[in-house]
Amino acid sequence: MILNKDKGFVHIFRDIRDTALGRMRNTPQSCKWKWCYVELLLEANFAPQAHYIDGKVVTIERGEILTRKEDLGRLFSCTPDTAMKLLRRLQRMGLINVKTSTKLGTRITILDYPVDEATEKQRTRDYLKSMRDKDLQGK
């Protein structure tokens, strides 16, 4: 398999296991929720983007997705109604925020998405430093 590195990447920290989603036993249903969350992470904007919708400029921020429930159904390989149920479940878990609008569609905000690249890099540095500190304490 050849990967296109120009498409970017997503950092997923292991502390995701500490969320409600990560603490669930691996059942077929919980695996579906986990996979849908990963799909949302991959679909989210990594930088703000402006789009013209109905003659207005709409900005989709970092960590947000603006889509239609039909497209979510295709992304999650299910019906549009099932996709919306999956989103509601992830929202109840505190992982995302969902707003629907007849004009704009569905705006999904991934909660705890790093505000900017510098914040993400700092979080990575902090994590690596804490791991080094733990390693030194263990010796």
Secondary structure, DSSP 8 states (H G I E B T S, - for coil): ----GGG------GGGGGSTTTTS---HHHHHHHHHHHHHHHHS-SS-EEEEETTEEEEE-TTEEEE-HHHHHHHHTS-HHHHHHHHHHHHHTTSEEEEEETTTEEEEEETT--SSHHHHHHHHHHHHHHHHHHHHHH-
